[in-house]
Amino acid sequence: MKLWIQWEYGPDEAERAHYTEIFERTAEAALQEEGVKQPMEVELNVVDDEAIHEMNRQYRQIDRATDVLSFPLWDLTPGQAAAELSEDEADPETGHICLGNIVLSWDHVVAQAEEYGHSTEREAAFLVLHSMLHLLGYDHMEAAEEEQMSGKQKKILEALGIHRGKESV
């Protein structure tokens, strides 16, 4: 798995390696849970609320900032990514299949961590995982979809040892 991270905003340089490792572990865990063995890549842009607000307005016609946006390149069926993605879709130069893009608001990571009473590491991991699941075909528009996606999130976070609370990562 190759995770391309573009830090446009966020923690200081000294902390970025720590968060990069959390993002990579989380993204890899989502792929493993789904049984995806093909080499994958995802682009992750870490931005501020102003930038994500503009993207939310432009791409979703919602005039406010949000915590994370997902831009999947494939229309995948939940739980079927491994079967639906073939090496034919891989970039011939890298051999990787690009799943899509994630845009993460660092302002929301910090604010929601405080609001929910857990670490910024836990919130960042949760939001990257949430977005990875969207790239892998999951959604939460219907109650059954939300239950399925929430169950996946909980299972993966527990496997990573990431729990609610300040001392989780």
C-alpha positions as CSV (number, residue, x, y, z in Angstrom):
1,M,0.0,0.0,0.0
2,K,1.3,3.4,-1.0
3,L,-0.2,6.3,0.8
4,W,0.7,9.7,-0.7
5,I,0.3,12.4,1.9
6,Q,0.1,16.0,1.1
7,W,0.4,18.1,4.3
8,E,-1.2,21.5,3.4
9,Y,-2.0,22.1,7.1
10,G,-1.8,20.1,10.4
11,P,0.6,19.3,13.1
12,D,4.1,20.6,13.1
13,E,6.9,18.9,11.2
14,A,8.1,17.0,14.2
15,E,4.6,15.3,14.7
16,R,3.9,14.5,11.0
17,A,6.0,11.3,11.0
18,H,3.9,10.0,13.9
19,Y,0.6,10.8,12.2
20,T,1.9,9.4,8.9
21,E,2.6,6.1,10.6
22,I,-1.0,6.1,12.1
23,F,-2.5,6.9,8.7
24,E,-0.5,4.1,6.9
25,R,-1.3,1.5,9.6
26,T,-5.0,2.4,9.4
27,A,-5.2,2.4,5.6
28,E,-3.4,-0.9,5.5
29,A,-5.7,-2.5,8.1
30,A,-8.7,-1.5,6.1
31,L,-7.3,-3.2,3.0
32,Q,-6.4,-6.3,5.0
33,E,-9.8,-6.5,6.5
34,E,-11.3,-6.5,3.0
35,G,-8.9,-9.1,1.8
36,V,-7.3,-6.8,-0.8
37,K,-3.9,-8.2,-1.7
38,Q,-3.3,-6.1,-4.9
39,P,-0.9,-3.2,-4.5
40,M,-3.0,-0.1,-3.8
41,E,-2.4,3.6,-3.5
42,V,-4.4,6.4,-2.0
43,E,-3.7,10.1,-2.0
44,L,-4.4,11.8,1.4
45,N,-4.5,15.6,1.6
46,V,-4.5,17.2,5.1
47,V,-6.1,20.6,4.9
48,D,-7.7,23.3,7.0
49,D,-11.5,23.9,7.4
50,E,-11.4,26.7,4.8
51,A,-10.0,24.4,2.1
52,I,-12.4,21.5,2.9
53,H,-15.3,23.9,3.0
54,E,-14.5,25.0,-0.5
55,M,-14.3,21.4,-1.7
56,N,-17.5,20.4,0.0
57,R,-19.3,23.3,-1.7
58,Q,-17.7,22.5,-5.1
59,Y,-18.2,18.8,-5.1
60,R,-21.2,18.2,-2.8
61,Q,-23.0,21.5,-3.0
62,I,-22.8,21.7,0.9
63,D,-21.8,25.1,2.1
64,R,-19.9,24.2,5.2
65,A,-16.7,22.5,6.4
66,T,-16.7,18.8,7.1
67,D,-14.3,16.4,8.7
68,V,-13.3,14.2,5.8
69,L,-14.2,13.9,2.1
70,S,-13.7,10.7,0.0
71,F,-13.3,10.6,-3.7
72,P,-13.3,7.0,-4.8
73,L,-12.2,6.1,-8.3
74,W,-14.1,2.9,-8.5
75,D,-17.8,2.0,-7.8
76,L,-17.1,-1.0,-5.6
77,T,-19.5,-3.3,-3.7
78,P,-18.9,-3.4,0.0
79,G,-16.8,-6.5,0.9
80,Q,-16.0,-7.2,-2.8
81,A,-13.1,-4.9,-3.5
82,A,-10.6,-7.8,-3.7
83,A,-12.7,-9.5,-6.3
84,E,-13.8,-6.4,-8.3
85,L,-10.3,-4.8,-8.6
86,S,-8.0,-6.5,-11.1
87,E,-4.4,-5.9,-12.1
88,D,-5.8,-4.6,-15.4
89,E,-6.6,-1.4,-13.5
90,A,-3.0,-1.0,-12.2
91,D,-0.8,1.8,-13.2
92,P,1.7,0.2,-15.7
93,E,4.6,2.1,-14.2
94,T,4.0,1.4,-10.5
95,G,1.8,-1.7,-10.6
96,H,-0.5,-0.1,-8.0
97,I,-4.2,0.4,-8.3
98,C,-5.3,3.9,-7.2
99,L,-8.4,3.7,-5.0
100,G,-9.0,7.4,-4.8
101,N,-8.4,10.5,-2.7
102,I,-9.1,11.4,0.9
103,V,-9.2,15.0,2.1
104,L,-8.9,15.4,5.9
105,S,-9.6,18.6,7.8
106,W,-7.0,18.9,10.5
107,D,-9.1,21.6,12.2
108,H,-11.9,19.0,12.5
109,V,-9.6,16.3,13.8
110,V,-8.5,18.5,16.7
111,A,-12.0,19.8,17.4
112,Q,-13.7,16.4,17.3
113,A,-11.1,14.8,19.4
114,E,-11.7,17.3,22.1
115,E,-15.5,17.1,21.7
116,Y,-15.5,13.3,21.9
117,G,-12.9,13.1,24.7
118,H,-10.2,11.2,22.9
119,S,-6.8,11.8,21.4
120,T,-6.2,13.5,18.0
121,E,-4.5,10.2,17.0
122,R,-7.7,8.3,17.5
123,E,-9.8,10.8,15.7
124,A,-7.3,11.0,12.8
125,A,-7.2,7.2,12.5
126,F,-11.0,7.0,12.7
127,L,-11.5,9.5,9.9
128,V,-8.9,8.0,7.6
129,L,-10.5,4.6,8.2
130,H,-14.0,6.0,7.6
131,S,-12.8,7.4,4.3
132,M,-10.9,4.3,3.3
133,L,-14.1,2.3,3.7
134,H,-15.9,4.7,1.4
135,L,-13.1,4.2,-1.1
136,L,-13.7,0.4,-0.7
137,G,-17.5,0.8,-1.5
138,Y,-19.0,1.3,2.0
139,D,-21.6,4.0,2.7
140,H,-23.9,5.0,5.5
141,M,-26.9,6.6,3.8
142,E,-29.3,3.8,4.8
143,A,-29.6,2.3,8.3
144,A,-28.3,-1.2,7.2
145,E,-25.4,0.4,5.4
146,E,-24.5,2.5,8.4
147,E,-24.7,-0.6,10.7
148,Q,-22.4,-2.5,8.3
149,M,-19.9,0.3,8.0
150,S,-19.9,1.1,11.8
151,G,-19.2,-2.6,12.5
152,K,-16.2,-2.6,10.1
153,Q,-14.9,0.6,11.7
154,K,-15.2,-0.8,15.2
155,K,-13.6,-4.1,14.3
156,I,-10.6,-2.5,12.5
157,L,-10.0,0.1,15.2
158,E,-10.1,-2.6,17.9
159,A,-7.6,-4.8,15.9
160,L,-5.3,-1.7,15.8
161,G,-5.7,-1.2,19.5
162,I,-7.3,2.2,18.9
163,H,-10.1,3.0,21.4
164,R,-12.0,6.0,22.6
165,G,-10.2,7.8,25.3
166,K,-7.1,9.8,25.7
167,E,-4.6,6.9,25.9
168,S,-5.7,4.8,22.9
169,V,-2.9,5.0,20.4
